[in-house]
């Protein structure tokens, strides 16, 4: 929507996340856990890689999630 005499600029918003590590409680199992992190925003889902057989996973992985957009009115 352009108002009289003005211009619009489309702005898109993204969230940039860095998943670093976790500390899980140990459970008595034959096989260790294979944890991952899942981030969900407005129906979008992003996952880290799995870290096999560990209770102290380390990812240092970057995830980008689209948040939304809006129009900025310019003079």
mmCIF file as gemmi writes it, N, C-alpha and C atoms, coordinates in Angstrom:
data_model
loop_
_atom_site.group_PDB
_atom_site.id
_atom_site.type_symbol
_atom_site.label_atom_id
_atom_site.label_alt_id
_atom_site.label_comp_id
_atom_site.label_asym_id
_atom_site.label_entity_id
_atom_site.label_seq_id
_atom_site.pdbx_PDB_ins_code
_atom_site.Cartn_x
_atom_site.Cartn_y
_atom_site.Cartn_z
_atom_site.occupancy
_atom_site.B_iso_or_equiv
_atom_site.pdbx_formal_charge
_atom_site.auth_seq_id
_atom_site.auth_asym_id
_atom_site.pdbx_PDB_model_num
ATOM 1 N N . UNK Axp A 1 ? 0.851 -1.169 0 1 0 ? 1 A 1
ATOM 2 C CA . UNK Axp A 1 ? 0 0 0 1 0 ? 1 A 1
ATOM 3 C C . UNK Axp A 1 ? 0.9 1.236 0 1 0 ? 1 A 1
ATOM 4 N N . UNK Axp A 2 ? 0.739 2.125 -0.967 1 0 ? 2 A 1
ATOM 5 C CA . UNK Axp A 2 ? 1.526 3.352 -1.044 1 0 ? 2 A 1
ATOM 6 C C . UNK Axp A 2 ? 0.613 4.523 -0.733 1 0 ? 2 A 1
ATOM 7 N N . UNK Axp A 3 ? 1.038 5.339 0.238 1 0 ? 3 A 1
ATOM 8 C CA . UNK Axp A 3 ? 0.269 6.525 0.596 1 0 ? 3 A 1
ATOM 9 C C . UNK Axp A 3 ? 0.667 7.671 -0.313 1 0 ? 3 A 1
ATOM 10 N N . UNK Axp A 4 ? -0.142 8.724 -0.362 1 0 ? 4 A 1
ATOM 11 C CA . UNK Axp A 4 ? 0.079 9.862 -1.257 1 0 ? 4 A 1
ATOM 12 C C . UNK Axp A 4 ? 1.496 10.407 -1.14 1 0 ? 4 A 1
ATOM 13 N N . UNK Axp A 5 ? 2.204 10.416 -2.263 1 0 ? 5 A 1
ATOM 14 C CA . UNK Axp A 5 ? 3.524 11.017 -2.336 1 0 ? 5 A 1
ATOM 15 C C . UNK Axp A 5 ? 4.631 10.196 -1.687 1 0 ? 5 A 1
ATOM 16 N N . UNK Axp A 6 ? 4.347 9.037 -1.149 1 0 ? 6 A 1
ATOM 17 C CA . UNK Axp A 6 ? 5.375 8.255 -0.46 1 0 ? 6 A 1
ATOM 18 C C . UNK Axp A 6 ? 5.763 6.993 -1.209 1 0 ? 6 A 1
ATOM 19 N N . UNK Axp A 7 ? 6.775 6.343 -0.693 1 0 ? 7 A 1
ATOM 20 C CA . UNK Axp A 7 ? 7.226 5.067 -1.25 1 0 ? 7 A 1
ATOM 21 C C . UNK Axp A 7 ? 7.254 4.051 -0.114 1 0 ? 7 A 1
ATOM 22 N N . UNK Axp A 8 ? 7.281 2.798 -0.483 1 0 ? 8 A 1
ATOM 23 C CA . UNK Axp A 8 ? 7.351 1.719 0.488 1 0 ? 8 A 1
ATOM 24 C C . UNK Axp A 8 ? 8.625 0.923 0.309 1 0 ? 8 A 1
ATOM 25 N N . UNK Axp A 9 ? 9.152 0.43 1.412 1 0 ? 9 A 1
ATOM 26 C CA . UNK Axp A 9 ? 10.298 -0.472 1.38 1 0 ? 9 A 1
ATOM 27 C C . UNK Axp A 9 ? 9.885 -1.75 2.1 1 0 ? 9 A 1
ATOM 28 N N . UNK Axp A 10 ? 10.004 -2.876 1.424 1 0 ? 10 A 1
ATOM 29 C CA . UNK Axp A 10 ? 9.686 -4.16 2.035 1 0 ? 10 A 1
ATOM 30 C C . UNK Axp A 10 ? 10.837 -4.571 2.959 1 0 ? 10 A 1
ATOM 31 N N . UNK Axp A 11 ? 10.519 -4.859 4.204 1 0 ? 11 A 1
ATOM 32 C CA . UNK Axp A 11 ? 11.498 -5.312 5.186 1 0 ? 11 A 1
ATOM 33 C C . UNK Axp A 11 ? 11.149 -6.746 5.558 1 0 ? 11 A 1
ATOM 34 N N . UNK Axp A 12 ? 12.109 -7.653 5.44 1 0 ? 12 A 1
ATOM 35 C CA . UNK Axp A 12 ? 11.908 -9.041 5.845 1 0 ? 12 A 1
ATOM 36 C C . UNK Axp A 12 ? 12.729 -9.308 7.093 1 0 ? 12 A 1
ATOM 37 N N . UNK Axp A 13 ? 12.111 -9.981 8.048 1 0 ? 13 A 1
ATOM 38 C CA . UNK Axp A 13 ? 12.775 -10.252 9.321 1 0 ? 13 A 1
ATOM 39 C C . UNK Axp A 13 ? 13.174 -11.712 9.434 1 0 ? 13 A 1
ATOM 40 N N . UNK Axp A 14 ? 14.403 -11.938 9.858 1 0 ? 14 A 1
ATOM 41 C CA . UNK Axp A 14 ? 14.917 -13.277 10.099 1 0 ? 14 A 1
ATOM 42 C C . UNK Axp A 14 ? 15.505 -13.32 11.494 1 0 ? 14 A 1
ATOM 43 N N . UNK Axp A 15 ? 15.437 -14.471 12.114 1 0 ? 15 A 1
ATOM 44 C CA . UNK Axp A 15 ? 16.094 -14.67 13.404 1 0 ? 15 A 1
ATOM 45 C C . UNK Axp A 15 ? 17.275 -15.601 13.167 1 0 ? 15 A 1
ATOM 46 N N . UNK Axp A 16 ? 18.453 -15.168 13.589 1 0 ? 16 A 1
ATOM 47 C CA . UNK Axp A 16 ? 19.662 -15.962 13.426 1 0 ? 16 A 1
ATOM 48 C C . UNK Axp A 16 ? 20.039 -16.53 14.789 1 0 ? 16 A 1
ATOM 49 N N . UNK Axp A 17 ? 20.032 -17.845 14.913 1 0 ? 17 A 1
ATOM 50 C CA . UNK Axp A 17 ? 20.291 -18.515 16.174 1 0 ? 17 A 1
ATOM 51 C C . UNK Axp A 17 ? 21.555 -19.349 16.065 1 0 ? 17 A 1
ATOM 52 N N . UNK Axp A 18 ? 22.285 -19.442 17.162 1 0 ? 18 A 1
ATOM 53 C CA . UNK Axp A 18 ? 23.43 -20.338 17.235 1 0 ? 18 A 1
ATOM 54 C C . UNK Axp A 18 ? 23.19 -21.307 18.381 1 0 ? 18 A 1
ATOM 55 N N . UNK Axp A 19 ? 23.118 -22.587 18.052 1 0 ? 19 A 1
ATOM 56 C CA . UNK Axp A 19 ? 22.949 -23.63 19.058 1 0 ? 19 A 1
ATOM 57 C C . UNK Axp A 19 ? 24.345 -24.117 19.413 1 0 ? 19 A 1
ATOM 58 N N . UNK Axp A 20 ? 24.703 -24.005 20.702 1 0 ? 20 A 1
ATOM 59 C CA . UNK Axp A 20 ? 26.072 -24.301 21.1 1 0 ? 20 A 1
ATOM 60 C C . UNK Axp A 20 ? 26.209 -25.685 21.731 1 0 ? 20 A 1
ATOM 61 N N . UNK Axp A 21 ? 25.52 -25.925 22.841 1 0 ? 21 A 1
ATOM 62 C CA . UNK Axp A 21 ? 25.69 -27.208 23.525 1 0 ? 21 A 1
ATOM 63 C C . UNK Axp A 21 ? 24.533 -27.467 24.477 1 0 ? 21 A 1
ATOM 64 N N . UNK Axp A 22 ? 24.535 -28.655 25.085 1 0 ? 22 A 1
ATOM 65 C CA . UNK Axp A 22 ? 23.517 -29.023 26.067 1 0 ? 22 A 1
ATOM 66 C C . UNK Axp A 22 ? 24.131 -29.981 27.075 1 0 ? 22 A 1
ATOM 67 N N . UNK Axp A 23 ? 23.483 -30.117 28.192 1 0 ? 23 A 1
ATOM 68 C CA . UNK Axp A 23 ? 23.897 -31.076 29.222 1 0 ? 23 A 1
ATOM 69 C C . UNK Axp A 23 ? 22.655 -31.891 29.564 1 0 ? 23 A 1
ATOM 70 N N . UNK Axp A 24 ? 22.673 -33.173 29.251 1 0 ? 24 A 1
ATOM 71 C CA . UNK Axp A 24 ? 21.525 -34.054 29.468 1 0 ? 24 A 1
ATOM 72 C C . UNK Axp A 24 ? 21.753 -34.924 30.689 1 0 ? 24 A 1
ATOM 73 N N . UNK Axp A 25 ? 20.661 -35.273 31.353 1 0 ? 25 A 1
ATOM 74 C CA . UNK Axp A 25 ? 20.748 -36.202 32.474 1 0 ? 25 A 1
ATOM 75 C C . UNK Axp A 25 ? 21.009 -37.597 31.928 1 0 ? 25 A 1
ATOM 76 N N . UNK Axp A 26 ? 21.877 -38.328 32.6 1 0 ? 26 A 1
ATOM 77 C CA . UNK Axp A 26 ? 22.178 -39.687 32.156 1 0 ? 26 A 1
ATOM 78 C C . UNK Axp A 26 ? 21.077 -40.643 32.579 1 0 ? 26 A 1
ATOM 79 N N . UNK Axp A 27 ? 20.777 -41.587 31.696 1 0 ? 27 A 1
ATOM 80 C CA . UNK Axp A 27 ? 19.788 -42.62 31.983 1 0 ? 27 A 1
ATOM 81 C C . UNK Axp A 27 ? 20.456 -43.966 31.733 1 0 ? 27 A 1
ATOM 82 N N . UNK Axp A 28 ? 20.016 -44.967 32.436 1 0 ? 28 A 1
ATOM 83 C CA . UNK Axp A 28 ? 20.57 -46.303 32.25 1 0 ? 28 A 1
ATOM 84 C C . UNK Axp A 28 ? 19.954 -46.952 31.016 1 0 ? 28 A 1
ATOM 85 N N . UNK Axp A 29 ? 20.687 -46.926 29.923 1 0 ? 29 A 1
ATOM 86 C CA . UNK Axp A 29 ? 20.237 -47.531 28.674 1 0 ? 29 A 1
ATOM 87 C C . UNK Axp A 29 ? 21.426 -48.243 28.043 1 0 ? 29 A 1
ATOM 88 N N . UNK Axp A 30 ? 21.126 -49.167 27.177 1 0 ? 30 A 1
ATOM 89 C CA . UNK Axp A 30 ? 22.187 -49.869 26.457 1 0 ? 30 A 1
ATOM 90 C C . UNK Axp A 30 ? 22.873 -48.948 25.455 1 0 ? 30 A 1
ATOM 91 N N . UNK Axp A 31 ? 22.09 -48.081 24.836 1 0 ? 31 A 1
ATOM 92 C CA . UNK Axp A 31 ? 22.64 -47.171 23.839 1 0 ? 31 A 1
ATOM 93 C C . UNK Axp A 31 ? 22.469 -45.74 24.341 1 0 ? 31 A 1
ATOM 94 N N . UNK Axp A 32 ? 23.449 -44.902 24.074 1 0 ? 32 A 1
ATOM 95 C CA . UNK Axp A 32 ? 23.374 -43.51 24.497 1 0 ? 32 A 1
ATOM 96 C C . UNK Axp A 32 ? 22.391 -42.723 23.644 1 0 ? 32 A 1
ATOM 97 N N . UNK Axp A 33 ? 22.041 -41.528 24.08 1 0 ? 33 A 1
ATOM 98 C CA . UNK Axp A 33 ? 21.098 -40.695 23.322 1 0 ? 33 A 1
ATOM 99 C C . UNK Axp A 33 ? 21.746 -40.126 22.063 1 0 ? 33 A 1
ATOM 100 N N . UNK Axp A 34 ? 20.921 -39.721 21.13 1 0 ? 34 A 1
ATOM 101 C CA . UNK Axp A 34 ? 21.377 -39.027 19.922 1 0 ? 34 A 1
ATOM 102 C C . UNK Axp A 34 ? 20.593 -37.725 19.81 1 0 ? 34 A 1
ATOM 103 N N . UNK Axp A 35 ? 20.928 -36.763 20.675 1 0 ? 35 A 1
ATOM 104 C CA . UNK Axp A 35 ? 20.127 -35.539 20.748 1 0 ? 35 A 1
ATOM 105 C C . UNK Axp A 35 ? 20.325 -34.596 19.56 1 0 ? 35 A 1
ATOM 106 N N . UNK Axp A 36 ? 19.298 -33.791 19.353 1 0 ? 36 A 1
ATOM 107 C CA . UNK Axp A 36 ? 19.343 -32.693 18.398 1 0 ? 36 A 1
ATOM 108 C C . UNK Axp A 36 ? 18.431 -31.604 18.943 1 0 ? 36 A 1
ATOM 109 N N . UNK Axp A 37 ? 18.517 -30.406 18.375 1 0 ? 37 A 1
ATOM 110 C CA . UNK Axp A 37 ? 17.661 -29.294 18.774 1 0 ? 37 A 1
ATOM 111 C C . UNK Axp A 37 ? 16.757 -28.97 17.593 1 0 ? 37 A 1
ATOM 112 N N . UNK Axp A 38 ? 15.478 -28.737 17.885 1 0 ? 38 A 1
ATOM 113 C CA . UNK Axp A 38 ? 14.522 -28.329 16.863 1 0 ? 38 A 1
ATOM 114 C C . UNK Axp A 38 ? 13.902 -27.004 17.277 1 0 ? 38 A 1
ATOM 115 N N . UNK Axp A 39 ? 13.929 -26.027 16.37 1 0 ? 39 A 1
ATOM 116 C CA . UNK Axp A 39 ? 13.342 -24.71 16.598 1 0 ? 39 A 1
ATOM 117 C C . UNK Axp A 39 ? 12.152 -24.576 15.655 1 0 ? 39 A 1
ATOM 118 N N . UNK Axp A 40 ? 10.988 -24.216 16.204 1 0 ? 40 A 1
ATOM 119 C CA . UNK Axp A 40 ? 9.785 -24.033 15.389 1 0 ? 40 A 1
ATOM 120 C C . UNK Axp A 40 ? 9.239 -22.621 15.569 1 0 ? 40 A 1
ATOM 121 N N . UNK Axp A 41 ? 8.967 -21.953 14.44 1 0 ? 41 A 1
ATOM 122 C CA . UNK Axp A 41 ? 8.378 -20.615 14.447 1 0 ? 41 A 1
ATOM 123 C C . UNK Axp A 41 ? 7.341 -20.561 13.341 1 0 ? 41 A 1
ATOM 124 N N . UNK Axp A 42 ? 6.094 -20.293 13.706 1 0 ? 42 A 1
ATOM 125 C CA . UNK Axp A 42 ? 5.008 -20.151 12.728 1 0 ? 42 A 1
ATOM 126 C C . UNK Axp A 42 ? 4.985 -21.275 11.688 1 0 ? 42 A 1
ATOM 127 N N . UNK Axp A 43 ? 5.086 -22.492 12.123 1 0 ? 43 A 1
ATOM 128 C CA . UNK Axp A 43 ? 5.008 -23.628 11.212 1 0 ? 43 A 1
ATOM 129 C C . UNK Axp A 43 ? 6.311 -24.008 10.537 1 0 ? 43 A 1
ATOM 130 N N . UNK Axp A 44 ? 7.342 -23.185 10.681 1 0 ? 44 A 1
ATOM 131 C CA . UNK Axp A 44 ? 8.655 -23.529 10.143 1 0 ? 44 A 1
ATOM 132 C C . UNK Axp A 44 ? 9.4 -24.349 11.177 1 0 ? 44 A 1
ATOM 133 N N . UNK Axp A 45 ? 10.221 -25.263 10.736 1 0 ? 45 A 1
ATOM 134 C CA . UNK Axp A 45 ? 10.979 -26.074 11.663 1 0 ? 45 A 1
ATOM 135 C C . UNK Axp A 45 ? 12.412 -26.208 11.151 1 0 ? 45 A 1
ATOM 136 N N . UNK Axp A 46 ? 13.367 -25.943 12.015 1 0 ? 46 A 1
ATOM 137 C CA . UNK Axp A 46 ? 14.792 -26.094 11.691 1 0 ? 46 A 1
ATOM 138 C C . UNK Axp A 46 ? 15.415 -26.99 12.75 1 0 ? 46 A 1
ATOM 139 N N . UNK Axp A 47 ? 16.288 -27.913 12.322 1 0 ? 47 A 1
ATOM 140 C CA . UNK Axp A 47 ? 16.921 -28.851 13.242 1 0 ? 47 A 1
ATOM 141 C C . UNK Axp A 47 ? 18.438 -28.803 13.11 1 0 ? 47 A 1
ATOM 142 N N . UNK Axp A 48 ? 19.092 -29.068 14.225 1 0 ? 48 A 1
ATOM 143 C CA . UNK Axp A 48 ? 20.538 -29.245 14.191 1 0 ? 48 A 1
ATOM 144 C C . UNK Axp A 48 ? 20.836 -30.673 13.746 1 0 ? 48 A 1
ATOM 145 N N . UNK Axp A 49 ? 22.093 -30.96 13.517 1 0 ? 49 A 1
ATOM 146 C CA . UNK Axp A 49 ? 22.539 -32.329 13.266 1 0 ? 49 A 1
ATOM 147 C C . UNK Axp A 49 ? 22.408 -33.12 14.559 1 0 ? 49 A 1
ATOM 148 N N . UNK Axp A 50 ? 22.293 -34.43 14.459 1 0 ? 50 A 1
ATOM 149 C CA . UNK Axp A 50 ? 22.289 -35.287 15.644 1 0 ? 50 A 1
ATOM 150 C C . UNK Axp A 50 ? 23.716 -35.461 16.145 1 0 ? 50 A 1
ATOM 151 N N . UNK Axp A 51 ? 23.856 -35.539 17.449 1 0 ? 51 A 1
ATOM 152 C CA . UNK Axp A 51 ? 25.139 -35.873 18.08 1 0 ? 51 A 1
ATOM 153 C C . UNK Axp A 51 ? 24.961 -37.268 18.677 1 0 ? 51 A 1
ATOM 154 N N . UNK Axp A 52 ? 25.624 -38.248 18.127 1 0 ? 52 A 1
ATOM 155 C CA . UNK Axp A 52 ? 25.403 -39.639 18.515 1 0 ? 52 A 1
ATOM 156 C C . UNK Axp A 52 ? 26.061 -40.026 19.832 1 0 ? 52 A 1
ATOM 157 N N . UNK Axp A 53 ? 25.317 -40.768 20.637 1 0 ? 53 A 1
ATOM 158 C CA . UNK Axp A 53 ? 25.806 -41.412 21.865 1 0 ? 53 A 1
ATOM 159 C C . UNK Axp A 53 ? 26.512 -40.462 22.827 1 0 ? 53 A 1
ATOM 160 N N . UNK Axp A 54 ? 25.864 -39.358 23.164 1 0 ? 54 A 1
ATOM 161 C CA . UNK Axp A 54 ? 26.465 -38.414 24.109 1 0 ? 54 A 1
ATOM 162 C C . UNK Axp A 54 ? 25.398 -37.749 24.969 1 0 ? 54 A 1
ATOM 163 N N . UNK Axp A 55 ? 25.77 -37.455 26.205 1 0 ? 55 A 1
ATOM 164 C CA . UNK Axp A 55 ? 24.921 -36.68 27.109 1 0 ? 55 A 1
ATOM 165 C C . UNK Axp A 55 ? 25.384 -35.226 27.18 1 0 ? 55 A 1
ATOM 166 N N . UNK Axp A 56 ? 26.464 -34.911 26.482 1 0 ? 56 A 1
ATOM 167 C CA . UNK Axp A 56 ? 26.994 -33.54 26.432 1 0 ? 56 A 1
ATOM 168 C C . UNK Axp A 56 ? 27.217 -33.119 24.983 1 0 ? 56 A 1
ATOM 169 N N . UNK Axp A 57 ? 26.147 -32.99 24.21 1 0 ? 57 A 1
ATOM 170 C CA . UNK Axp A 57 ? 26.303 -32.65 22.79 1 0 ? 57 A 1
ATOM 171 C C . UNK Axp A 57 ? 26.812 -31.227 22.597 1 0 ? 57 A 1
ATOM 172 N N . UNK Axp A 58 ? 27.615 -31.061 21.558 1 0 ? 58 A 1
ATOM 173 C CA . UNK Axp A 58 ? 28.139 -29.753 21.168 1 0 ? 58 A 1
ATOM 174 C C . UNK Axp A 58 ? 27.878 -29.585 19.674 1 0 ? 58 A 1
ATOM 175 N N . UNK Axp A 59 ? 27.178 -28.512 19.323 1 0 ? 59 A 1
ATOM 176 C CA . UNK Axp A 59 ? 26.826 -28.298 17.933 1 0 ? 59 A 1
ATOM 177 C C . UNK Axp A 59 ? 27.582 -27.13 17.306 1 0 ? 59 A 1
ATOM 178 N N . UNK Axp A 60 ? 27.536 -25.972 17.935 1 0 ? 60 A 1
ATOM 179 C CA . UNK Axp A 60 ? 28.048 -24.729 17.339 1 0 ? 60 A 1
ATOM 180 C C . UNK Axp A 60 ? 27.492 -24.575 15.927 1 0 ? 60 A 1
ATOM 181 N N . UNK Axp A 61 ? 26.171 -24.771 15.812 1 0 ? 61 A 1
ATOM 182 C CA . UNK Axp A 61 ? 25.501 -24.754 14.519 1 0 ? 61 A 1
ATOM 183 C C . UNK Axp A 61 ? 24.571 -23.551 14.433 1 0 ? 61 A 1
ATOM 184 N N . UNK Axp A 62 ? 24.566 -22.898 13.267 1 0 ? 62 A 1
ATOM 185 C CA . UNK Axp A 62 ? 23.744 -21.714 13.033 1 0 ? 62 A 1
ATOM 186 C C . UNK Axp A 62 ? 22.435 -22.116 12.347 1 0 ? 62 A 1
ATOM 187 N N . UNK Axp A 63 ? 21.326 -21.567 12.833 1 0 ? 63 A 1
ATOM 188 C CA . UNK Axp A 63 ? 20.013 -21.788 12.236 1 0 ? 63 A 1
ATOM 189 C C . UNK Axp A 63 ? 19.405 -20.43 11.9 1 0 ? 63 A 1
ATOM 190 N N . UNK Axp A 64 ? 18.733 -20.347 10.773 1 0 ? 64 A 1
ATOM 191 C CA . UNK Axp A 64 ? 18.06 -19.119 10.365 1 0 ? 64 A 1
ATOM 192 C C . UNK Axp A 64 ? 16.578 -19.409 10.199 1 0 ? 64 A 1
ATOM 193 N N . UNK Axp A 65 ? 15.739 -18.596 10.851 1 0 ? 65 A 1
ATOM 194 C CA . UNK Axp A 65 ? 14.293 -18.778 10.79 1 0 ? 65 A 1
ATOM 195 C C . UNK Axp A 65 ? 13.659 -17.483 10.3 1 0 ? 65 A 1
ATOM 196 N N . UNK Axp A 66 ? 12.786 -17.595 9.303 1 0 ? 66 A 1
ATOM 197 C CA . UNK Axp A 66 ? 12.057 -16.434 8.787 1 0 ? 66 A 1
ATOM 198 C C . UNK Axp A 66 ? 10.983 -16.056 9.795 1 0 ? 66 A 1
ATOM 199 N N . UNK Axp A 67 ? 10.959 -14.787 10.215 1 0 ? 67 A 1
ATOM 200 C CA . UNK Axp A 67 ? 10.013 -14.323 11.232 1 0 ? 67 A 1
ATOM 201 C C . UNK Axp A 67 ? 8.817 -13.616 10.611 1 0 ? 67 A 1
ATOM 202 N N . UNK Axp A 68 ? 9.036 -12.795 9.609 1 0 ? 68 A 1
ATOM 203 C CA . UNK Axp A 68 ? 7.92 -12.081 8.992 1 0 ? 68 A 1
ATOM 204 C C . UNK Axp A 68 ? 8.401 -10.932 8.131 1 0 ? 68 A 1
ATOM 205 N N . UNK Axp A 69 ? 7.45 -10.139 7.691 1 0 ? 69 A 1
ATOM 206 C CA . UNK Axp A 69 ? 7.798 -8.972 6.866 1 0 ? 69 A 1
ATOM 207 C C . UNK Axp A 69 ? 6.85 -7.825 7.172 1 0 ? 69 A 1
ATOM 208 N N . UNK Axp A 70 ? 7.292 -6.635 6.858 1 0 ? 70 A 1
ATOM 209 C CA . UNK Axp A 70 ? 6.435 -5.47 6.977 1 0 ? 70 A 1
ATOM 210 C C . UNK Axp A 70 ? 6.91 -4.445 5.948 1 0 ? 70 A 1
ATOM 211 N N . UNK Axp A 71 ? 6.074 -3.445 5.719 1 0 ? 71 A 1
ATOM 212 C CA . UNK Axp A 71 ? 6.401 -2.399 4.77 1 0 ? 71 A 1
ATOM 213 C C . UNK Axp A 71 ? 6.705 -1.125 5.533 1 0 ? 71 A 1
ATOM 214 N N . UNK Axp A 72 ? 7.817 -0.506 5.205 1 0 ? 72 A 1
ATOM 215 C CA . UNK Axp A 72 ? 8.245 0.735 5.831 1 0 ? 72 A 1
ATOM 216 C C . UNK Axp A 72 ? 7.904 1.882 4.878 1 0 ? 72 A 1
ATOM 217 N N . UNK Axp A 73 ? 7.17 2.869 5.375 1 0 ? 73 A 1
ATOM 218 C CA . UNK Axp A 73 ? 6.818 4.032 4.555 1 0 ? 73 A 1
ATOM 219 C C . UNK Axp A 73 ? 8.003 4.988 4.497 1 0 ? 73 A 1
ATOM 220 N N . UNK Axp A 74 ? 8.417 5.326 3.294 1 0 ? 74 A 1
ATOM 221 C CA . UNK Axp A 74 ? 9.51 6.277 3.079 1 0 ? 74 A 1
ATOM 222 C C . UNK Axp A 74 ? 8.944 7.614 2.618 1 0 ? 74 A 1
ATOM 223 N N . UNK Axp A 75 ? 9.601 8.692 2.975 1 0 ? 75 A 1
ATOM 224 C CA . UNK Axp A 75 ? 9.091 10.022 2.544 1 0 ? 75 A 1
ATOM 225 C C . UNK Axp A 75 ? 9.226 10.227 1.052 1 0 ? 75 A 1
